[in-house]
Amino acid sequence: MAKLKITYVRSAINRPARQKRTLEALGLRKLNHSKEVEATPQILGMIEKVKHLLKVEEI
């Protein structure tokens, strides 16, 4: 599987609770926090829901 580097770049203030929980499930806590994840269908679906708050790069 491909690896992705996701970075939390926009604030979740005034966003629905569902989007905040998705960020937490991805393991992103603070702004500019990055994490490397496997590109599974579940992870890609979560990234798609909050892509406006993230920067995604392939590794």
N, C-alpha and C positions, 0 to 999 in steps of 0.2 A: 504494500500500500504506500501511496505517496504521503509525505509529511507536509504539513502546513504550519506556517508561523502566523498566529493571529495576534494582533495588537489592539487593545482597547483604546480608541482615540477620541471618541465623543461621549459626553456625559449622558447618563441614563436618567437624569433629573427630568421630571415631567413626562416620563415614558410609562407605558402600561406595566403593571406588576409582572405580567407574563414575560416581557422583554428583560426585565431586571433579573428574574429567575433564570432565564436562558443564559445570561452573562455569567451568573453565579455557577450554573451547571457546566459551563465551558471552563471554569476555573479562573475567570478574570475578576479581580477584586478592585483595583484602582486604575485610574487613567494612566495610559502609557505602559501598562503591564502587558507583557508578551508571554505567549505559551506556545510550545510546539505540540501539535496533535496529529494523530493519524487521520487520513482523509476517508473515514468510513461514511456510509450513507447517513447514519444518525448525526454525526458531527457536521456534515455538509448541510443537512436540513436545519440544524440549530444556527449555523453561520448564516444561512440564507434569511432567517427570521430577523437577525439583528445586523445585517451587513452594512447598514447605514451608520452603525456605531463602531465598526471594526475596520482595520486594514489587514488584508489577507495576502500572504506571500507564499509561493511554493518553495520548498527546500529541495 
